[in-house]
C-alpha cells in the first residue's frame, strides 16, 4: 500500500514509507519538516499500519485538523484533508504506481524532507479522488465540547 500526502495548494506529493513519521518544523527532530512559523517544532506523528494511516497530535500550538476538525488522534482515510495549522494536504492511500518519480519519499534511511509552503506551485498539483469513503473508520477526538 502506498500512502501519500499531496499538498492542496500544489507541489509534489510526499510518499510515507516509514512505520512512524514525525511531522513538524524542526529539521533535526522530524522526518517531514514543514517550514512555517505556524507549525510546532513537533506537530504530530503519522503511523502506517495494515493499509491505514493513524495520526496523533503532539500537543501542537495551532493543532492538527482532519477535514476541518481539530483532533488529538484518529484514522486517516483516502481523500481526507490533513491540516497542520494552515498547511493542508490531501491523503492518498492506494496501490503503488510504478514509475512515479515526481514525489519525495519519506523512508527509513532517508534524510528529513523539508517543505516551504510558499514555494509550492499549483501547476505541480494532481488532485486525488476526494469521494467520501463509506468506511466506518472515523476520527477520534478528545474534544468533548463537540458532542
C-alpha positions as a LaTeX table, in Angstrom:
\begin{tabular}{lrrr}
\hline
Residue & $x$ (\AA) & $y$ (\AA) & $z$ (\AA) \\
\hline
Unk1 & 0.00 & 0.00 & 0.00 \\
Unk2 & 1.23 & 3.45 & $-0.87$ \\
Unk3 & 0.49 & 6.39 & 1.42 \\
Unk4 & 0.90 & 9.95 & 0.13 \\
Unk5 & 0.36 & 13.46 & 1.40 \\
Unk6 & $-0.48$ & 15.73 & $-1.53$ \\
Unk7 & $-0.24$ & 19.49 & $-0.88$ \\
Unk8 & $-3.66$ & 21.06 & $-1.51$ \\
Unk9 & $-2.05$ & 24.27 & $-2.81$ \\
Unk10 & 0.09 & 22.31 & $-5.28$ \\
Unk11 & 3.52 & 20.77 & $-5.28$ \\
Unk12 & 5.00 & 17.31 & $-5.29$ \\
Unk13 & 3.37 & 14.54 & $-3.28$ \\
Unk14 & 5.23 & 13.08 & $-0.31$ \\
Unk15 & 5.19 & 9.31 & $-0.01$ \\
Unk16 & 5.23 & 7.95 & 3.52 \\
Unk17 & 7.22 & 4.71 & 3.75 \\
Unk18 & 8.16 & 4.65 & 7.45 \\
Unk19 & 6.02 & 2.89 & 10.05 \\
Unk20 & 6.12 & 6.09 & 12.13 \\
Unk21 & 6.74 & 9.53 & 10.62 \\
Unk22 & 7.32 & 12.61 & 12.78 \\
Unk23 & 5.94 & 15.86 & 11.32 \\
Unk24 & 6.89 & 19.35 & 12.49 \\
Unk25 & 9.05 & 22.40 & 11.91 \\
Unk26 & 12.31 & 21.05 & 13.38 \\
Unk27 & 14.69 & 19.70 & 10.73 \\
Unk28 & 16.71 & 17.88 & 13.38 \\
Unk29 & 13.80 & 16.06 & 15.01 \\
Unk30 & 11.28 & 15.47 & 12.20 \\
Unk31 & 11.06 & 13.16 & 9.20 \\
Unk32 & 8.84 & 15.67 & 7.40 \\
Unk33 & 9.86 & 19.25 & 8.23 \\
Unk34 & 7.42 & 21.97 & 7.20 \\
Unk35 & 8.97 & 25.43 & 7.32 \\
Unk36 & 6.13 & 27.60 & 8.56 \\
Unk37 & 6.03 & 29.61 & 11.79 \\
Unk38 & 2.51 & 28.30 & 12.46 \\
Unk39 & 3.79 & 24.70 & 12.65 \\
Unk40 & 5.06 & 23.42 & 16.01 \\
Unk41 & 8.59 & 22.01 & 16.28 \\
Unk42 & 6.93 & 18.64 & 16.87 \\
Unk43 & 3.45 & 18.76 & 15.31 \\
Unk44 & 2.22 & 15.17 & 15.05 \\
Unk45 & 3.05 & 11.52 & 14.42 \\
Unk46 & 1.74 & 9.57 & 11.45 \\
Unk47 & 1.70 & 5.78 & 11.91 \\
Unk48 & 1.33 & 3.49 & 8.92 \\
Unk49 & $-0.07$ & 0.04 & 9.63 \\
Unk50 & $-2.14$ & $-2.61$ & 7.85 \\
Unk51 & $-3.15$ & $-0.32$ & 4.99 \\
Unk52 & $-4.23$ & 2.54 & 7.25 \\
Unk53 & $-2.74$ & 5.78 & 8.50 \\
Unk54 & $-3.24$ & 6.96 & 12.06 \\
Unk55 & $-2.27$ & 10.36 & 13.43 \\
Unk56 & $-1.56$ & 11.68 & 16.90 \\
Unk57 & $-1.14$ & 15.37 & 17.58 \\
Unk58 & 1.83 & 16.12 & 19.84 \\
Unk59 & 0.15 & 18.94 & 21.80 \\
Unk60 & 0.88 & 21.35 & 18.96 \\
Unk61 & 0.07 & 25.02 & 19.46 \\
Unk62 & $-2.12$ & 25.50 & 16.38 \\
Unk63 & $-3.41$ & 21.95 & 16.20 \\
Unk64 & $-3.78$ & 19.19 & 13.68 \\
Unk65 & $-7.06$ & 19.02 & 11.77 \\
Unk66 & $-8.70$ & 16.33 & 9.68 \\
Unk67 & $-11.46$ & 17.53 & 7.37 \\
Unk68 & $-11.59$ & 20.81 & 9.30 \\
Unk69 & $-11.99$ & 19.20 & 12.73 \\
Unk70 & $-9.20$ & 19.60 & 15.29 \\
Unk71 & $-8.13$ & 16.17 & 16.53 \\
Unk72 & $-5.71$ & 14.72 & 19.03 \\
Unk73 & $-5.67$ & 11.30 & 17.39 \\
Unk74 & $-7.53$ & 9.46 & 14.66 \\
Unk75 & $-7.53$ & 7.44 & 11.49 \\
Unk76 & $-6.95$ & 8.92 & 8.05 \\
Unk77 & $-8.98$ & 7.75 & 5.06 \\
Unk78 & $-8.36$ & 8.27 & 1.34 \\
Unk79 & $-9.41$ & 11.77 & 0.32 \\
Unk80 & $-9.25$ & 13.22 & 3.84 \\
Unk81 & $-7.79$ & 16.70 & 4.22 \\
Unk82 & $-4.99$ & 16.79 & 6.80 \\
Unk83 & $-4.02$ & 20.27 & 8.03 \\
Unk84 & $-1.07$ & 21.25 & 10.19 \\
Unk85 & $-2.01$ & 24.76 & 11.26 \\
Unk86 & $-2.62$ & 26.45 & 7.86 \\
Unk87 & $-0.68$ & 23.95 & 5.69 \\
Unk88 & $-3.10$ & 21.46 & 4.09 \\
Unk89 & $-2.62$ & 18.08 & 2.45 \\
Unk90 & $-4.94$ & 15.58 & 0.76 \\
Unk91 & $-4.46$ & 11.96 & 1.92 \\
Unk92 & $-3.97$ & 9.32 & $-0.76$ \\
Unk93 & $-3.94$ & 5.62 & 0.12 \\
Unk94 & $-3.74$ & 3.01 & $-2.59$ \\
Unk95 & $-1.62$ & 0.65 & $-4.61$ \\
Unk96 & 1.89 & 1.69 & $-5.62$ \\
Unk97 & 2.21 & 3.08 & $-9.11$ \\
Unk98 & 5.48 & 2.10 & $-10.83$ \\
Unk99 & 7.46 & 4.86 & $-12.49$ \\
Unk100 & 6.26 & 7.74 & $-10.35$ \\
Unk101 & 9.31 & 9.90 & $-9.70$ \\
Unk102 & 7.81 & 13.37 & $-9.20$ \\
Unk103 & 7.47 & 12.92 & $-5.47$ \\
Unk104 & 9.56 & 12.94 & $-2.34$ \\
Unk105 & 9.68 & 9.75 & $-0.29$ \\
Unk106 & 9.98 & 9.66 & 3.45 \\
Unk107 & 11.78 & 6.41 & 4.05 \\
Unk108 & 13.76 & 4.52 & 6.62 \\
Unk109 & 17.26 & 5.59 & 5.57 \\
Unk110 & 16.47 & 8.98 & 4.09 \\
Unk111 & 17.02 & 12.43 & 5.49 \\
Unk112 & 14.30 & 14.85 & 6.51 \\
Unk113 & 12.12 & 16.19 & 3.71 \\
Unk114 & 11.62 & 19.94 & 4.07 \\
Unk115 & 8.59 & 21.80 & 2.73 \\
Unk116 & 8.36 & 25.55 & 2.29 \\
Unk117 & 4.63 & 26.25 & 1.68 \\
Unk118 & 5.41 & 29.50 & $-0.17$ \\
Unk119 & 7.33 & 27.55 & $-2.83$ \\
Unk120 & 4.51 & 25.11 & $-3.64$ \\
Unk121 & 3.26 & 25.58 & $-7.18$ \\
Unk122 & $-0.33$ & 24.90 & $-8.27$ \\
Unk123 & 0.78 & 23.53 & $-11.65$ \\
Unk124 & 2.53 & 20.57 & $-9.96$ \\
Unk125 & $-0.65$ & 19.56 & $-8.15$ \\
Unk126 & $-2.51$ & 16.44 & $-9.24$ \\
Unk127 & $-5.89$ & 16.13 & $-7.50$ \\
Unk128 & $-6.82$ & 12.89 & $-5.80$ \\
Unk129 & $-10.30$ & 11.43 & $-5.99$ \\
Unk130 & $-11.92$ & 13.06 & $-2.97$ \\
Unk131 & $-15.06$ & 10.93 & $-2.95$ \\
Unk132 & $-16.24$ & 10.31 & 0.57 \\
Unk133 & $-15.43$ & 6.88 & 1.94 \\
Unk134 & $-18.18$ & 4.54 & 3.08 \\
Unk135 & $-15.89$ & 3.09 & 5.74 \\
Unk136 & $-16.98$ & 3.02 & 9.37 \\
Unk137 & $-13.46$ & 4.05 & 10.47 \\
Unk138 & $-13.65$ & 7.69 & 11.50 \\
Unk139 & $-11.73$ & 10.21 & 13.51 \\
Unk140 & $-11.33$ & 10.10 & 17.24 \\
Unk141 & $-11.25$ & 13.34 & 19.14 \\
Unk142 & $-10.67$ & 14.24 & 22.75 \\
Unk143 & $-12.76$ & 17.40 & 22.30 \\
Unk144 & $-15.80$ & 16.77 & 24.48 \\
Unk145 & $-17.32$ & 20.14 & 23.50 \\
Unk146 & $-18.29$ & 18.82 & 20.04 \\
Unk147 & $-20.61$ & 16.09 & 21.43 \\
\hline
\end{tabular}
